[in-house]
Amino acid sequence: MVDSAFATDEFIRNQIGAWQRELLSVRRLADKTLEAYSRDLDQFLQFLAGHTGGPVTLGTLRELRGGDIRAFMAQRRNESLGSRSLARVLSALKSFFRFMEREGVVATEALNVIRTPKLPKSLPKALTVPEARGAISTTAEMEERPWVAARDMAVLSLCYGAGLRISEALALTQADLESAVIRVTGKGGKVRMVPLIPAVRKSIDLYLELCPFELASEEPLFRGVQGGVLSPRLIQLRVAQLRGALGLPPSATPHALRHSFATHLLSAGGDLRAIQELLGHASLSTTQIYTAVDTGRLLDSYRKAHPRG
């Protein structure tokens, strides 16, 4: 591959910078997504420079053909990139070229003839209600220090009782806590209000009561034993201990508690739109995957219980 510093001319580099700024400030993409998109585009432009024998210019992009993109995608697949990652690569390229078209710089039909790779259907793996409850209640037995036990229980309670991502739980501050709701900052900086059931509120209050550190209202709530911001790795390790102690499946992770929150709400008759809001999903189609999970569990129970199953 051509070194990325020599893959494009100055005009194209300026366009890339403007595109990245739009993704960050207008579309408010998460930092990791922006980083991945930028890397995908950079790799494509390096490939294109090597493919055409010189730096990518506006003229190069005007002459872009579907075959060029197919060749790049084939090379990435040969480098063992999976379908999900290839779909993200295609999404990054489409985003950049849509930006260029909106700016009146260049329009191309090359991407329209490229099909998005088929993605394997992967349903989220939820715990059963007893497993989820057992994981949280057993947390206190895994730790001798009461405040650490209360901390871990509060974090896991937020994942299962409020449907938070682990990163969202660890980013909470006292200022985000209200009497019956919490203000959650999710992906892309989007803020949502999530109600707190009494059990979750009680676990947070117990942690605050026992925590040995002074917590400013605008600083992260959950702390490590040295007083620094709690690392998600420590919660993941705690759940790994719980897997061994309770015989939970390998899929039992902090994120599985979030999946369990959505699955159990839906099983109890929860409204799909409401669950979408609680989870902070931008699209209802993302939330609809839980209908497949719920149907699958229902059919499994039916086959086991029916006399002719």
C-alpha positions in Angstrom: 0.0 0.0 0.0 1.0 3.6 -0.6 1.9 5.6 2.5 -1.2 7.5 3.5 0.8 10.8 3.7 1.2 10.6 -0.1 -2.1 8.9 -1.0 -4.0 12.2 -1.7 -3.5 15.7 -2.8 -4.0 18.7 -0.5 -7.6 19.4 -1.8 -8.8 15.9 -0.9 -7.1 16.1 2.5 -9.0 19.3 3.2 -12.3 17.6 2.2 -11.6 14.7 4.5 -11.0 17.1 7.4 -14.3 18.9 6.7 -16.1 15.5 6.5 -14.7 14.5 9.8 -15.7 17.8 11.4 -19.3 17.3 10.2 -19.4 13.7 11.6 -18.2 15.0 14.9 -20.2 18.2 15.3 -23.4 17.6 13.2 -23.9 13.9 13.2 -22.3 13.6 16.6 -20.7 10.2 15.9 -19.1 8.5 18.8 -15.3 8.9 19.0 -14.7 5.2 18.2 -17.0 5.2 15.2 -15.4 8.4 13.8 -12.0 6.8 14.3 -13.1 3.6 12.5 -14.7 5.6 9.6 -11.6 7.7 9.2 -9.4 4.6 9.2 -11.6 2.9 6.6 -11.5 5.9 4.3 -7.8 6.2 4.7 -7.2 2.6 3.7 -9.4 3.0 0.7 -7.6 6.1 -0.5 -4.2 4.3 0.0 -5.5 1.4 -2.0 -6.8 3.7 -4.7 -3.5 5.5 -5.0 -1.7 2.3 -5.5 -4.4 1.1 -7.9 -4.2 4.1 -10.1 -0.5 4.8 -9.7 -0.5 8.2 -8.1 -2.0 10.4 -5.4 -5.8 10.5 -5.3 -7.1 13.8 -6.8 -10.6 15.1 -7.6 -10.1 13.7 -11.1 -9.4 10.3 -9.6 -12.7 10.4 -7.7 -14.6 11.6 -10.8 -13.4 8.5 -12.7 -14.2 6.1 -9.8 -15.9 2.9 -11.0 -17.7 0.1 -9.2 -14.9 -2.3 -10.1 -12.4 -0.1 -8.1 -14.5 -0.5 -5.0 -15.1 -4.2 -5.5 -11.3 -4.7 -5.8 -10.8 -2.9 -2.6 -13.5 -4.8 -0.8 -12.1 -8.1 -2.1 -8.6 -7.2 -0.8 -10.0 -6.4 2.6 -11.9 -9.7 2.7 -8.7 -11.5 1.7 -7.2 -9.8 4.8 -9.7 -11.7 6.9 -12.1 -8.8 7.4 -15.5 -10.1 8.4 -18.9 -9.1 6.9 -19.8 -6.8 9.7 -16.5 -4.9 9.3 -16.9 -4.8 5.6 -20.4 -3.3 6.0 -18.9 -0.6 8.2 -16.2 0.1 5.5 -18.9 0.5 2.9 -20.9 2.8 5.2 -17.8 5.0 5.8 -17.2 5.3 2.0 -20.8 6.2 1.3 -20.8 8.8 4.1 -17.7 10.5 2.6 -19.0 10.5 -0.9 -22.5 11.7 0.2 -20.7 14.6 1.9 -18.7 15.4 -1.2 -21.9 15.4 -3.2 -23.8 17.7 -0.8 -20.8 20.1 -1.0 -21.1 20.1 -4.8 -17.5 18.7 -5.1 -18.1 15.4 -6.9 -20.9 12.9 -7.4 -20.4 9.2 -8.1 -22.7 6.3 -8.9 -19.9 3.8 -8.2 -21.1 3.0 -4.7 -24.7 2.4 -5.7 -23.8 -0.8 -7.6 -22.0 -2.3 -4.5 -24.2 -4.5 -2.3 -23.8 -4.4 1.4 -22.3 -7.7 2.6 -24.8 -10.1 4.2 -24.5 -10.0 8.0 -24.9 -13.1 10.1 -28.0 -12.9 12.3 -26.8 -12.7 15.9 -29.4 -12.5 18.5 -28.5 -10.9 21.9 -28.1 -13.6 24.6 -30.2 -12.7 27.6 -30.0 -14.3 31.0 -33.1 -15.8 32.6 -34.8 -13.7 35.4 -33.4 -16.0 38.2 -29.9 -15.8 36.6 -30.0 -12.0 36.4 -31.3 -11.6 39.9 -28.8 -14.2 41.2 -25.8 -12.4 39.6 -26.7 -9.1 41.3 -27.5 -10.5 44.7 -24.4 -12.8 44.8 -22.1 -9.9 44.0 -22.0 -8.9 47.7 -20.7 -12.4 48.6 -17.7 -12.0 46.2 -16.1 -9.1 48.0 -15.0 -8.5 51.6 -15.0 -4.7 51.5 -18.6 -3.6 51.9 -18.3 -0.4 49.9 -16.8 -2.2 46.9 -19.5 -4.9 47.1 -22.1 -2.1 47.2 -20.4 -0.4 44.2 -20.4 -3.4 42.0 -24.0 -4.3 42.9 -25.1 -0.7 42.0 -23.3 -0.8 38.6 -24.8 -4.2 37.7 -28.3 -3.1 39.0 -28.1 -0.2 36.6 -27.3 -2.5 33.7 -30.2 -4.9 34.5 -32.7 -2.6 36.2 -32.3 0.5 34.0 -30.8 -1.1 30.8 -27.6 1.0 30.8 -24.5 0.2 28.9 -21.5 -0.3 31.2 -19.9 2.9 29.8 -23.1 4.8 30.5 -23.3 3.5 34.1 -19.7 4.4 34.8 -20.1 7.9 33.4 -23.0 8.8 35.7 -22.5 11.7 38.1 -24.5 12.7 41.2 -25.8 15.6 39.1 -27.4 13.0 36.8 -29.4 11.5 39.7 -32.8 12.7 40.5 -35.4 11.2 42.9 -37.0 8.8 40.4 -35.0 9.2 37.1 -31.4 9.4 35.9 -30.0 11.5 33.1 -28.0 9.1 30.8 -25.6 10.3 28.1 -25.4 7.6 25.5 -23.8 7.0 22.1 -23.1 10.2 20.1 -23.7 12.3 23.2 -27.5 11.8 23.1 -29.2 12.3 26.4 -32.2 10.3 27.6 -34.1 10.1 30.9 -34.5 6.7 32.4 -36.7 5.9 35.4 -35.2 4.2 38.4 -37.1 1.4 40.1 -36.8 1.4 43.9 -34.3 -1.6 44.0 -31.9 0.2 41.8 -32.2 3.5 43.6 -31.6 1.7 46.9 -28.4 0.0 45.6 -27.1 3.4 44.5 -27.9 5.1 47.8 -26.2 2.3 49.7 -23.0 2.7 47.6 -23.1 6.5 48.2 -23.5 5.9 51.9 -20.5 3.5 52.1 -18.2 5.1 49.5 -15.0 6.4 51.4 -14.3 9.1 48.8 -15.7 12.6 48.5 -17.7 12.8 45.3 -18.1 16.1 43.5 -21.5 16.5 41.8 -20.1 16.7 38.3 -17.5 13.9 38.7 -18.1 10.2 37.8 -20.0 8.4 40.6 -18.2 5.1 40.7 -14.6 4.9 41.9 -11.8 2.4 42.1 -10.1 1.5 45.4 -7.5 4.2 44.8 -10.2 6.9 44.3 -9.8 7.1 40.5 -12.7 6.6 38.0 -13.8 2.9 38.0 -12.5 0.9 35.1 -15.1 -1.2 33.2 -12.6 -4.0 33.2 -13.1 -4.4 37.0 -16.8 -4.9 36.5 -16.2 -7.4 33.7 -13.9 -9.4 36.0 -16.5 -9.3 38.7 -19.1 -10.8 36.3 -16.5 -13.4 35.2 -16.2 -14.4 38.9 -20.0 -14.7 39.0 -20.1 -16.9 36.0 -17.8 -19.4 37.7 -19.6 -19.2 41.0 -23.1 -19.5 39.6 -22.4 -21.7 36.6 -23.7 -19.0 34.2 -23.0 -19.3 30.4 -20.0 -17.6 28.8 -22.4 -15.1 27.2 -23.1 -13.7 30.7 -21.5 -10.3 30.6 -22.4 -6.8 31.9 -23.9 -6.1 28.5 -26.0 -9.3 28.7 -27.7 -7.7 31.7 -28.8 -4.9 29.4 -30.1 -7.4 26.9 -31.9 -9.2 29.7 -33.5 -5.8 30.8 -35.0 -5.4 27.3 -36.0 -9.1 26.8 -37.7 -9.3 30.2 -39.6 -6.1 29.7 -40.8 -7.3 26.3 -41.8 -10.7 27.8 -43.9 -8.8 30.4 -45.8 -6.9 27.8 -43.6 -3.8 27.5 -44.2 -1.5 24.6 -41.4 -1.7 21.9 -41.3 2.1 21.4 -40.9 2.6 25.1 -38.1 0.0 25.3 -36.4 1.8 22.4 -36.4 5.1 24.3 -35.1 3.4 27.5 -32.3 1.7 25.7 -31.4 4.9 23.7 -31.6 3.2 20.3 -31.7 5.7 17.4 -33.8 3.3 15.3 -36.7 1.0 16.2 -35.2 -1.7 13.9 -32.3 -2.0 16.4 -34.8 -2.7 19.2 -36.9 -5.1 17.2 -34.3 -7.8 17.5 -35.6 -8.4 20.9 -38.9 -9.5 19.5 -37.0 -12.4 17.8 -35.4 -13.3 21.1 -38.7 -13.3 22.9 -40.4 -15.4 20.2 -37.5 -17.8 20.3 -37.8 -18.3 24.0 -41.6 -18.7 23.7 -41.2 -21.4 21.0 -38.5 -23.2 23.1 -40.8 -23.3 26.1 -43.7 -24.5 23.9 -41.6 -27.4 22.5 -40.5 -28.4 26.0 -44.0 -28.2 27.6 -46.3 -29.4 24.8 -47.2 -33.2 25.0 -46.4 -33.5 21.3 -43.3 -31.3 21.4 
